[in-house]
Amino acid sequence: MKIYDLINLCISMPFRIGQGYDVHALVSGRPLVLGGVTLNHPMGLQGHSDADVLTHAIIDALLGACALGDIGSHFPDSDPSCKDADSVALLKKVGDLLQDKGYGIGNIDATIVAQAPKCAPYLPEMRRCLAQALRMEEDNLNLKATTEEGLGFTGEGKGIAAKAVALVYREESSR
């Protein structure tokens, strides 16, 4: 196979995968928002927007899969309109952008890494919120939560991280 043929094959592939990662420090005086849900916790995440690391990781996974940059290129912290932004509203904009570019979302798998609070009780509500924002079936969006057994900054309770992977596909009419 010649390089030109390989490039054309990659460009025309109907499936693409992206990964996302985000992390924010825990601080006093802010609500803790993950997956669009406010959790009962004495600390929240520090950031320019609502600092929802889960939603940010999903945004980056989706944008990455479509080669559309990252969350910072679309919603920079230098933009005053992004101050205290609702990350689920940003996710909706990314979903609309993907649709405009001819992409559909196959599935998303994401993991929250936090020593506390325990996130498992909130996962069903987060899943509903995120799936609704992207107008996708909940069965195609999986969420997990884990700790780092007291290791690292998340294990020491200094912050929360999230990782996500997304599979997108080119709509037939866009190929």
VOVO-471538 format. One record per atom (N, C-alpha, C): atom name; residue number from 1; residue in one letter; x, y, z. Coordinates in pm, whole numbers, always signed. Layout:
N
ATOM   at     i   aa       xx       yy       zz
ATOM   CA   NUM    a        X        Y        Z
...
end
This chain:
175
ATOM   at     i   aa       xx       yy       zz
ATOM    N     1    m      +85     -117       +0
ATOM   CA     1    m       +0       +0       +0
ATOM    C     1    m      +90     +124       +0
ATOM    N     2    k      +60     +216      -86
ATOM   CA     2    k     +135     +340      -94
ATOM    C     2    k      +88     +437      +13
ATOM    N     3    i     +172     +529      +50
ATOM   CA     3    i     +139     +625     +157
ATOM    C     3    i      +14     +705     +122
ATOM    N     4    y       -2     +742       -5
ATOM   CA     4    y     -121     +817      -48
ATOM    C     4    y     -247     +736      -22
ATOM    N     5    d     -243     +606      -53
ATOM   CA     5    d     -359     +519      -29
ATOM    C     5    d     -388     +506     +120
ATOM    N     6    l     -282     +497     +200
ATOM   CA     6    l     -299     +487     +344
ATOM    C     6    l     -362     +613     +402
ATOM    N     7    i     -319     +728     +355
ATOM   CA     7    i     -375     +855     +401
ATOM    C     7    i     -523     +864     +364
ATOM    N     8    n     -556     +829     +241
ATOM   CA     8    n     -697     +831     +199
ATOM    C     8    n     -782     +735     +281
ATOM    N     9    l     -727     +619     +311
ATOM   CA     9    l     -798     +522     +393
ATOM    C     9    l     -827     +580     +532
ATOM    N    10    c     -727     +642     +591
ATOM   CA    10    c     -745     +701     +725
ATOM    C    10    c     -847     +813     +725
ATOM    N    11    i     -844     +896     +622
ATOM   CA    11    i     -937    +1008     +613
ATOM    C    11    i    -1080     +958     +596
ATOM    N    12    s    -1099     +849     +521
ATOM   CA    12    s    -1234     +801     +493
ATOM    C    12    s    -1285     +700     +594
ATOM    N    13    m    -1204     +664     +694
ATOM   CA    13    m    -1248     +566     +794
ATOM    C    13    m    -1373     +617     +866
ATOM    N    14    p    -1472     +531     +879
ATOM   CA    14    p    -1595     +578     +943
ATOM    C    14    p    -1585     +590    +1096
ATOM    N    15    f    -1489     +519    +1158
ATOM   CA    15    f    -1477     +521    +1304
ATOM    C    15    f    -1350     +592    +1347
ATOM    N    16    r    -1361     +667    +1457
ATOM   CA    16    r    -1246     +737    +1512
ATOM    C    16    r    -1256     +731    +1664
ATOM    N    17    i    -1140     +728    +1730
ATOM   CA    17    i    -1135     +717    +1875
ATOM    C    17    i    -1060     +838    +1931
ATOM    N    18    g    -1109     +891    +2042
ATOM   CA    18    g    -1041    +1001    +2111
ATOM    C    18    g    -1034     +972    +2259
ATOM    N    19    q     -935    +1030    +2323
ATOM   CA    19    q     -923    +1016    +2469
ATOM    C    19    q     -912    +1153    +2531
ATOM    N    20    g     -960    +1162    +2655
ATOM   CA    20    g     -955    +1289    +2727
ATOM    C    20    g     -913    +1267    +2871
ATOM    N    21    y     -852    +1369    +2928
ATOM   CA    21    y     -806    +1365    +3066
ATOM    C    21    y     -816    +1505    +3123
ATOM    N    22    d     -863    +1515    +3246
ATOM   CA    22    d     -865    +1645    +3313
ATOM    C    22    d     -844    +1624    +3462
ATOM    N    23    v     -791    +1727    +3525
ATOM   CA    23    v     -764    +1724    +3669
ATOM    C    23    v     -778    +1866    +3725
ATOM    N    24    h     -834    +1876    +3843
ATOM   CA    24    h     -844    +2004    +3912
ATOM    C    24    h     -821    +1982    +4061
ATOM    N    25    a     -770    +2083    +4125
ATOM   CA    25    a     -746    +2079    +4269
ATOM    C    25    a     -877    +2100    +4345
ATOM    N    26    l     -887    +2036    +4461
ATOM   CA    26    l    -1000    +2058    +4550
ATOM    C    26    l     -972    +2180    +4636
ATOM    N    27    v    -1072    +2268    +4650
ATOM   CA    27    v    -1060    +2390    +4730
ATOM    C    27    v    -1189    +2413    +4808
ATOM    N    28    s    -1180    +2491    +4912
ATOM   CA    28    s    -1298    +2529    +4990
ATOM    C    28    s    -1374    +2640    +4918
ATOM    N    29    g    -1502    +2648    +4945
ATOM   CA    29    g    -1581    +2760    +4895
ATOM    C    29    g    -1639    +2743    +4756
ATOM    N    30    r    -1629    +2625    +4699
ATOM   CA    30    r    -1689    +2600    +4568
ATOM    C    30    r    -1770    +2471    +4573
ATOM    N    31    p    -1877    +2464    +4497
ATOM   CA    31    p    -1952    +2338    +4492
ATOM    C    31    p    -1873    +2234    +4412
ATOM    N    32    l    -1893    +2107    +4442
ATOM   CA    32    l    -1829    +1999    +4369
ATOM    C    32    l    -1927    +1949    +4263
ATOM    N    33    v    -1893    +1976    +4137
ATOM   CA    33    v    -1977    +1937    +4025
ATOM    C    33    v    -1902    +1833    +3942
ATOM    N    34    l    -1964    +1717    +3923
ATOM   CA    34    l    -1909    +1611    +3839
ATOM    C    34    l    -2020    +1557    +3750
ATOM    N    35    g    -1995    +1552    +3622
ATOM   CA    35    g    -2096    +1501    +3530
ATOM    C    35    g    -2224    +1581    +3532
ATOM    N    36    g    -2215    +1709    +3565
ATOM   CA    36    g    -2332    +1796    +3571
ATOM    C    36    g    -2413    +1784    +3698
ATOM    N    37    v    -2365    +1705    +3793
ATOM   CA    37    v    -2436    +1681    +3919
ATOM    C    37    v    -2356    +1744    +4034
ATOM    N    38    t    -2425    +1813    +4122
ATOM   CA    38    t    -2359    +1869    +4240
ATOM    C    38    t    -2357    +1765    +4350
ATOM    N    39    l    -2237    +1728    +4394
ATOM   CA    39    l    -2219    +1626    +4496
ATOM    C    39    l    -2213    +1689    +4634
ATOM    N    40    n    -2256    +1617    +4735
ATOM   CA    40    n    -2251    +1663    +4872
ATOM    C    40    n    -2108    +1642    +4923
ATOM    N    41    h    -2031    +1749    +4927
ATOM   CA    41    h    -1890    +1743    +4970
ATOM    C    41    h    -1849    +1882    +5017
ATOM    N    42    p    -1765    +1891    +5121
ATOM   CA    42    p    -1729    +2023    +5173
ATOM    C    42    p    -1635    +2104    +5083
ATOM    N    43    m    -1579    +2040    +4981
ATOM   CA    43    m    -1488    +2111    +4891
ATOM    C    43    m    -1535    +2095    +4747
ATOM    N    44    g    -1490    +2187    +4662
ATOM   CA    44    g    -1521    +2180    +4520
ATOM    C    44    g    -1393    +2190    +4440
ATOM    N    45    l    -1407    +2190    +4309
ATOM   CA    45    l    -1291    +2193    +4222
ATOM    C    45    l    -1261    +2334    +4175
ATOM    N    46    q    -1133    +2367    +4177
ATOM   CA    46    q    -1087    +2500    +4138
ATOM    C    46    q    -1075    +2505    +3986
ATOM    N    47    g    -1127    +2612    +3928
ATOM   CA    47    g    -1114    +2628    +3783
ATOM    C    47    g    -1186    +2752    +3735
ATOM    N    48    h    -1164    +2785    +3609
ATOM   CA    48    h    -1225    +2903    +3547
ATOM    C    48    h    -1376    +2881    +3529
ATOM    N    49    s    -1412    +2760    +3486
ATOM   CA    49    s    -1553    +2726    +3470
ATOM    C    49    s    -1600    +2661    +3600
ATOM    N    50    d    -1698    +2572    +3592
ATOM   CA    50    d    -1740    +2499    +3712
ATOM    C    50    d    -1641    +2388    +3748
ATOM    N    51    a    -1539    +2369    +3664
ATOM   CA    51    a    -1428    +2275    +3687
ATOM    C    51    a    -1474    +2129    +3692
ATOM    N    52    d    -1577    +2096    +3618
ATOM   CA    52    d    -1631    +1960    +3614
ATOM    C    52    d    -1535    +1871    +3534
ATOM    N    53    v    -1443    +1805    +3604
ATOM   CA    53    v    -1338    +1727    +3537
ATOM    C    53    v    -1394    +1614    +3451
ATOM    N    54    l    -1502    +1553    +3494
ATOM   CA    54    l    -1561    +1443    +3417
ATOM    C    54    l    -1611    +1494    +3282
ATOM    N    55    t    -1689    +1598    +3285
ATOM   CA    55    t    -1742    +1654    +3161
ATOM    C    55    t    -1630    +1706    +3073
ATOM    N    56    h    -1528    +1767    +3133
ATOM   CA    56    h    -1415    +1818    +3054
ATOM    C    56    h    -1340    +1704    +2985
ATOM    N    57    a    -1320    +1593    +3054
ATOM   CA    57    a    -1250    +1479    +2993
ATOM    C    57    a    -1332    +1424    +2876
ATOM    N    58    i    -1464    +1419    +2891
ATOM   CA    58    i    -1549    +1371    +2782
ATOM    C    58    i    -1544    +1468    +2664
ATOM    N    59    i    -1547    +1597    +2691
ATOM   CA    59    i    -1536    +1696    +2584
ATOM    C    59    i    -1406    +1676    +2507
ATOM    N    60    d    -1295    +1660    +2579
ATOM   CA    60    d    -1167    +1641    +2512
ATOM    C    60    d    -1162    +1511    +2432
ATOM    N    61    a    -1223    +1405    +2483
ATOM   CA    61    a    -1227    +1278    +2409
ATOM    C    61    a    -1304    +1295    +2278
ATOM    N    62    l    -1418    +1362    +2283
ATOM   CA    62    l    -1498    +1383    +2163
ATOM    C    62    l    -1427    +1472    +2062
ATOM    N    63    l    -1372    +1583    +2109
ATOM   CA    63    l    -1300    +1673    +2019
ATOM    C    63    l    -1179    +1604    +1958
ATOM    N    64    g    -1107    +1528    +2040
ATOM   CA    64    g     -989    +1457    +1992
ATOM    C    64    g    -1023    +1355    +1886
ATOM    N    65    a    -1132    +1283    +1904
ATOM   CA    65    a    -1173    +1182    +1807
ATOM    C    65    a    -1200    +1243    +1670
ATOM    N    66    c    -1245    +1366    +1669
ATOM   CA    66    c    -1279    +1434    +1543
ATOM    C    66    c    -1169    +1528    +1495
ATOM    N    67    a    -1054    +1525    +1563
ATOM   CA    67    a     -941    +1613    +1529
ATOM    C    67    a     -983    +1760    +1529
ATOM    N    68    l    -1057    +1798    +1634
ATOM   CA    68    l    -1108    +1934    +1646
ATOM    C    68    l    -1044    +2010    +1762
ATOM    N    69    g     -923    +1971    +1801
ATOM   CA    69    g     -855    +2043    +1908
ATOM    C    69    g     -894    +1991    +2045
ATOM    N    70    d     -898    +2083    +2141
ATOM   CA    70    d     -930    +2045    +2278
ATOM    C    70    d    -1020    +2150    +2341
ATOM    N    71    i    -1058    +2125    +2464
ATOM   CA    71    i    -1152    +2215    +2533
ATOM    C    71    i    -1097    +2357    +2543
ATOM    N    72    g     -967    +2370    +2565
ATOM   CA    72    g     -907    +2502    +2577
ATOM    C    72    g     -909    +2583    +2449
ATOM    N    73    s     -907    +2516    +2335
ATOM   CA    73    s     -911    +2589    +2208
ATOM    C    73    s    -1053    +2637    +2175
ATOM    N    74    h    -1153    +2569    +2229
ATOM   CA    74    h    -1292    +2610    +2205
ATOM    C    74    h    -1348    +2699    +2315
ATOM    N    75    f    -1303    +2676    +2439
ATOM   CA    75    f    -1355    +2751    +2554
ATOM    C    75    f    -1238    +2795    +2641
ATOM    N    76    p    -1156    +2889    +2594
ATOM   CA    76    p    -1034    +2927    +2667
ATOM    C    76    p    -1062    +2998    +2799
ATOM    N    77    d     -972    +2976    +2895
ATOM   CA    77    d     -990    +3043    +3025
ATOM    C    77    d     -961    +3192    +3016
ATOM    N    78    s     -912    +3238    +2902
ATOM   CA    78    s     -893    +3382    +2880
ATOM    C    78    s    -1022    +3449    +2832
ATOM    N    79    d    -1124    +3370    +2802
ATOM   CA    79    d    -1252    +3423    +2755
ATOM    C    79    d    -1343    +3448    +2875
ATOM    N    80    p    -1376    +3575    +2903
ATOM   CA    80    p    -1461    +3606    +3018
ATOM    C    80    p    -1597    +3537    +3013
ATOM    N    81    s    -1647    +3505    +2894
ATOM   CA    81    s    -1778    +3441    +2886
ATOM    C    81    s    -1774    +3296    +2936
ATOM    N    82    c    -1653    +3241    +2951
ATOM   CA    82    c    -1639    +3104    +3003
ATOM    C    82    c    -1625    +3101    +3155
ATOM    N    83    k    -1616    +3218    +3218
ATOM   CA    83    k    -1602    +3224    +3363
ATOM    C    83    k    -1725    +3161    +3429
ATOM    N    84    d    -1698    +3065    +3517
ATOM   CA    84    d    -1803    +2993    +3589
ATOM    C    84    d    -1903    +2922    +3496
ATOM    N    85    a    -1858    +2890    +3374
ATOM   CA    85    a    -1947    +2826    +3277
ATOM    C    85    a    -1994    +2689    +3326
ATOM    N    86    d    -2116    +2656    +3289
ATOM   CA    86    d    -2173    +2525    +3314
ATOM    C    86    d    -2113    +2429    +3211
ATOM    N    87    s    -2034    +2333    +3255
ATOM   CA    87    s    -1965    +2244    +3163
ATOM    C    87    s    -2060    +2159    +3081
ATOM    N    88    v    -2177    +2127    +3133
ATOM   CA    88    v    -2274    +2050    +3055
ATOM    C    88    v    -2325    +2134    +2937
ATOM    N    89    a    -2338    +2264    +2956
ATOM   CA    89    a    -2375    +2352    +2844
ATOM    C    89    a    -2264    +2351    +2738
ATOM    N    90    l    -2139    +2347    +2782
ATOM   CA    90    l    -2026    +2339    +2688
ATOM    C    90    l    -2030    +2205    +2614
ATOM    N    91    l    -2063    +2098    +2686
ATOM   CA    91    l    -2073    +1965    +2625
ATOM    C    91    l    -2181    +1964    +2517
ATOM    N    92    k    -2294    +2029    +2544
ATOM   CA    92    k    -2400    +2038    +2444
ATOM    C    92    k    -2349    +2107    +2318
ATOM    N    93    k    -2271    +2213    +2334
ATOM   CA    93    k    -2214    +2284    +2219
ATOM    C    93    k    -2121    +2193    +2140
ATOM    N    94    v    -2042    +2112    +2211
ATOM   CA    94    v    -1952    +2019    +2144
ATOM    C    94    v    -2033    +1913    +2070
ATOM    N    95    g    -2139    +1862    +2131
ATOM   CA    95    g    -2226    +1766    +2063
ATOM    C    95    g    -2284    +1824    +1935
ATOM    N    96    d    -2327    +1950    +1941
ATOM   CA    96    d    -2380    +2017    +1822
ATOM    C    96    d    -2271    +2034    +1715
ATOM    N    97    l    -2150    +2068    +1758
ATOM   CA    97    l    -2038    +2083    +1666
ATOM    C    97    l    -2009    +1951    +1594
ATOM    N    98    l    -2006    +1843    +1669
ATOM   CA    98    l    -1981    +1712    +1607
ATOM    C    98    l    -2089    +1680    +1504
ATOM    N    99    q    -2214    +1706    +1540
ATOM   CA    99    q    -2323    +1680    +1447
ATOM    C    99    q    -2307    +1766    +1321
ATOM    N   100    d    -2272    +1894    +1338
ATOM   CA   100    d    -2252    +1983    +1223
ATOM    C   100    d    -2138    +1934    +1133
ATOM    N   101    k    -2038    +1870    +1192
ATOM   CA   101    k    -1923    +1819    +1116
ATOM    C   101    k    -1949    +1679    +1059
ATOM    N   102    g    -2067    +1625    +1086
ATOM   CA   102    g    -2104    +1497    +1030
ATOM    C   102    g    -2067    +1375    +1112
ATOM    N   103    y    -2045    +1395    +1243
ATOM   CA   103    y    -2010    +1283    +1331
ATOM    C   103    y    -2124    +1245    +1423
ATOM    N   104    g    -2135    +1116    +1448
ATOM   CA   104    g    -2224    +1064    +1551
ATOM    C   104    g    -2139    +1001    +1660
ATOM    N   105    i    -2194     +986    +1777
ATOM   CA   105    i    -2120     +928    +1889
ATOM    C   105    i    -2159     +782    +1902
ATOM    N   106    g    -2060     +694    +1893
ATOM   CA   106    g    -2084     +552    +1912
ATOM    C   106    g    -2098     +518    +2059
ATOM    N   107    n    -1995     +547    +2135
ATOM   CA   107    n    -2004     +528    +2280
ATOM    C   107    n    -1896     +607    +2351
ATOM    N   108    i    -1915     +623    +2481
ATOM   CA   108    i    -1821     +693    +2568
ATOM    C   108    i    -1802     +606    +2692
ATOM    N   109    d    -1678     +596    +2737
ATOM   CA   109    d    -1646     +527    +2862
ATOM    C   109    d    -1556     +621    +2942
ATOM    N   110    a    -1592     +649    +3065
ATOM   CA   110    a    -1517     +746    +3145
ATOM    C   110    a    -1501     +698    +3289
ATOM    N   111    t    -1393     +742    +3351
ATOM   CA   111    t    -1361     +706    +3489
ATOM    C   111    t    -1327     +831    +3569
ATOM    N   112    i    -1388     +843    +3686
ATOM   CA   112    i    -1355     +947    +3783
ATOM    C   112    i    -1255     +888    +3880
ATOM    N   113    v    -1148     +962    +3911
ATOM   CA   113    v    -1047     +918    +4006
ATOM    C   113    v    -1051    +1015    +4125
ATOM    N   114    a    -1104     +966    +4238
ATOM   CA   114    a    -1121    +1052    +4356
ATOM    C   114    a    -1117     +965    +4482
ATOM    N   115    q    -1044    +1011    +4581
ATOM   CA   115    q    -1044     +940    +4708
ATOM    C   115    q    -1175     +963    +4782
ATOM    N   116    a    -1223    +1084    +4774
ATOM   CA   116    a    -1351    +1121    +4835
ATOM    C   116    a    -1408    +1238    +4755
ATOM    N   117    p    -1537    +1250    +4747
ATOM   CA   117    p    -1638    +1164    +4806
ATOM    C   117    p    -1656    +1036    +4724
ATOM    N   118    k    -1729     +943    +4779
ATOM   CA   118    k    -1764     +823    +4704
ATOM    C   118    k    -1860     +866    +4593
ATOM    N   119    c    -1823     +839    +4470
ATOM   CA   119    c    -1901     +887    +4356
ATOM    C   119    c    -2005     +788    +4307
ATOM    N   120    a    -1992     +661    +4341
ATOM   CA   120    a    -2081     +557    +4288
ATOM    C   120    a    -2230     +591    +4303
ATOM    N   121    p    -2275     +644    +4417
ATOM   CA   121    p    -2419     +673    +4429
ATOM    C   121    p    -2468     +779    +4330
ATOM    N   122    y    -2378     +862    +4279
ATOM   CA   122    y    -2414     +970    +4188
ATOM    C   122    y    -2405     +932    +4041
ATOM    N   123    l    -2342     +817    +4012
ATOM   CA   123    l    -2316     +780    +3872
ATOM    C   123    l    -2442     +770    +3786
ATOM    N   124    p    -2552     +710    +3833
ATOM   CA   124    p    -2672     +705    +3746
ATOM    C   124    p    -2723     +843    +3706
ATOM    N   125    e    -2724     +938    +3801
ATOM   CA   125    e    -2771    +1073    +3769
ATOM    C   125    e    -2675    +1143    +3673
ATOM    N   126    m    -2544    +1124    +3693
ATOM   CA   126    m    -2444    +1182    +3601
ATOM    C   126    m    -2464    +1126    +3461
ATOM    N   127    r    -2484     +997    +3454
ATOM   CA   127    r    -2501     +930    +3325
ATOM    C   127    r    -2622     +986    +3251
ATOM    N   128    r    -2733    +1002    +3322
ATOM   CA   128    r    -2854    +1059    +3260
ATOM    C   128    r    -2828    +1200    +3210
ATOM    N   129    c    -2764    +1281    +3293
ATOM   CA   129    c    -2737    +1421    +3259
ATOM    C   129    c    -2649    +1432    +3134
ATOM    N   130    l    -2541    +1354    +3131
ATOM   CA   130    l    -2446    +1362    +3019
ATOM    C   130    l    -2507    +1306    +2891
ATOM    N   131    a    -2578    +1194    +2901
ATOM   CA   131    a    -2640    +1136    +2783
ATOM    C   131    a    -2745    +1230    +2725
ATOM    N   132    q    -2822    +1293    +2812
ATOM   CA   132    q    -2923    +1389    +2766
ATOM    C   132    q    -2857    +1507    +2696
ATOM    N   133    a    -2747    +1557    +2751
ATOM   CA   133    a    -2678    +1671    +2691
ATOM    C   133    a    -2630    +1638    +2549
ATOM    N   134    l    -2591    +1514    +2528
ATOM   CA   134    l    -2540    +1471    +2398
ATOM    C   134    l    -2647    +1407    +2310
ATOM    N   135    r    -2771    +1401    +2361
ATOM   CA   135    r    -2881    +1339    +2287
ATOM    C   135    r    -2843    +1198    +2241
ATOM    N   136    m    -2791    +1120    +2337
ATOM   CA   136    m    -2753     +982    +2306
ATOM    C   136    m    -2817     +888    +2406
ATOM    N   137    e    -2823     +761    +2371
ATOM   CA   137    e    -2878     +660    +2460
ATOM    C   137    e    -2786     +641    +2581
ATOM    N   138    e    -2844     +630    +2699
ATOM   CA   138    e    -2764     +606    +2819
ATOM    C   138    e    -2682     +478    +2809
ATOM    N   139    d    -2736     +379    +2736
ATOM   CA   139    d    -2664     +252    +2721
ATOM    C   139    d    -2531     +267    +2649
ATOM    N   140    n    -2510     +379    +2583
ATOM   CA   140    n    -2386     +404    +2510
ATOM    C   140    n    -2289     +493    +2587
ATOM    N   141    l    -2321     +520    +2712
ATOM   CA   141    l    -2235     +604    +2796
ATOM    C   141    l    -2212     +531    +2928
ATOM    N   142    n    -2089     +495    +2954
ATOM   CA   142    n    -2055     +422    +3077
ATOM    C   142    n    -1969     +510    +3167
ATOM    N   143    l    -2000     +510    +3295
ATOM   CA   143    l    -1922     +585    +3394
ATOM    C   143    l    -1876     +492    +3504
ATOM    N   144    k    -1754     +516    +3551
ATOM   CA   144    k    -1698     +440    +3662
ATOM    C   144    k    -1631     +538    +3757
ATOM    N   145    a    -1609     +493    +3880
ATOM   CA   145    a    -1536     +574    +3977
ATOM    C   145    a    -1440     +483    +4051
ATOM    N   146    t    -1323     +536    +4080
ATOM   CA   146    t    -1223     +458    +4152
ATOM    C   146    t    -1142     +551    +4242
ATOM    N   147    t    -1068     +491    +4334
ATOM   CA   147    t     -974     +567    +4417
ATOM    C   147    t     -833     +528    +4374
ATOM    N   148    e     -735     +592    +4432
ATOM   CA   148    e     -597     +552    +4408
ATOM    C   148    e     -534     +500    +4537
ATOM    N   149    e     -622     +444    +4622
ATOM   CA   149    e     -577     +378    +4745
ATOM    C   149    e     -482     +464    +4827
ATOM    N   150    g     -512     +594    +4834
ATOM   CA   150    g     -432     +685    +4914
ATOM    C   150    g     -304     +733    +4848
ATOM    N   151    l     -279     +695    +4724
ATOM   CA   151    l     -155     +732    +4654
ATOM    C   151    l     -176     +853    +4565
ATOM    N   152    g      -72     +933    +4549
ATOM   CA   152    g      -77    +1048    +4459
ATOM    C   152    g     -167    +1158    +4509
ATOM    N   153    f     -178    +1265    +4428
ATOM   CA   153    f     -256    +1381    +4471
ATOM    C   153    f     -404    +1349    +4485
ATOM    N   154    t     -459    +1262    +4400
ATOM   CA   154    t     -600    +1228    +4417
ATOM    C   154    t     -619    +1141    +4539
ATOM    N   155    g     -527    +1050    +4562
ATOM   CA   155    g     -534     +963    +4679
ATOM    C   155    g     -519    +1038    +4809
ATOM    N   156    e     -445    +1148    +4805
ATOM   CA   156    e     -426    +1231    +4924
ATOM    C   156    e     -539    +1332    +4941
ATOM    N   157    g     -639    +1329    +4850
ATOM   CA   157    g     -754    +1419    +4861
ATOM    C   157    g     -725    +1561    +4818
ATOM    N   158    k     -620    +1582    +4740
ATOM   CA   158    k     -585    +1716    +4695
ATOM    C   158    k     -656    +1757    +4567
ATOM    N   159    g     -709    +1659    +4494
ATOM   CA   159    g     -775    +1689    +4368
ATOM    C   159    g     -854    +1570    +4318
ATOM    N   160    i     -919    +1591    +4206
ATOM   CA   160    i     -996    +1486    +4139
ATOM    C   160    i     -957    +1489    +3992
ATOM    N   161    a     -947    +1369    +3934
ATOM   CA   161    a     -914    +1356    +3793
ATOM    C   161    a    -1022    +1274    +3724
ATOM    N   162    a    -1025    +1283    +3593
ATOM   CA   162    a    -1116    +1201    +3513
ATOM    C   162    a    -1051    +1167    +3381
ATOM    N   163    k    -1082    +1048    +3331
ATOM   CA   163    k    -1032    +1001    +3203
ATOM    C   163    k    -1153     +957    +3121
ATOM    N   164    a    -1145     +976    +2991
ATOM   CA   164    a    -1255     +934    +2904
ATOM    C   164    a    -1202     +890    +2769
ATOM    N   165    v    -1274     +799    +2709
ATOM   CA   165    v    -1247     +757    +2572
ATOM    C   165    v    -1380     +758    +2499
ATOM    N   166    a    -1376     +801    +2373
ATOM   CA   166    a    -1498     +810    +2294
ATOM    C   166    a    -1475     +751    +2156
ATOM    N   167    l    -1576     +681    +2108
ATOM   CA   167    l    -1577     +630    +1971
ATOM    C   167    l    -1681     +712    +1895
ATOM    N   168    v    -1638     +772    +1786
ATOM   CA   168    v    -1731     +846    +1702
ATOM    C   168    v    -1729     +783    +1563
ATOM    N   169    y    -1829     +814    +1486
ATOM   CA   169    y    -1836     +762    +1350
ATOM    C   169    y    -1882     +871    +1256
ATOM    N   170    r    -1837     +861    +1134
ATOM   CA   170    r    -1875     +956    +1031
ATOM    C   170    r    -2012     +914     +979
ATOM    N   171    e    -2106    +1007     +983
ATOM   CA   171    e    -2238     +979     +930
ATOM    C   171    e    -2225     +945     +782
ATOM    N   172    e    -2304     +853     +734
ATOM   CA   172    e    -2294     +806     +595
ATOM    C   172    e    -2300     +920     +494
ATOM    N   173    s    -2386    +1018     +518
ATOM   CA   173    s    -2401    +1130     +423
ATOM    C   173    s    -2281    +1223     +424
ATOM    N   174    s    -2190    +1211     +525
ATOM   CA   174    s    -2074    +1299     +535
ATOM    C   174    s    -1949    +1240     +471
ATOM    N   175    r    -1956    +1114     +432
ATOM   CA   175    r    -1836    +1050     +375
ATOM    C   175    r    -1823    +1078     +229
end
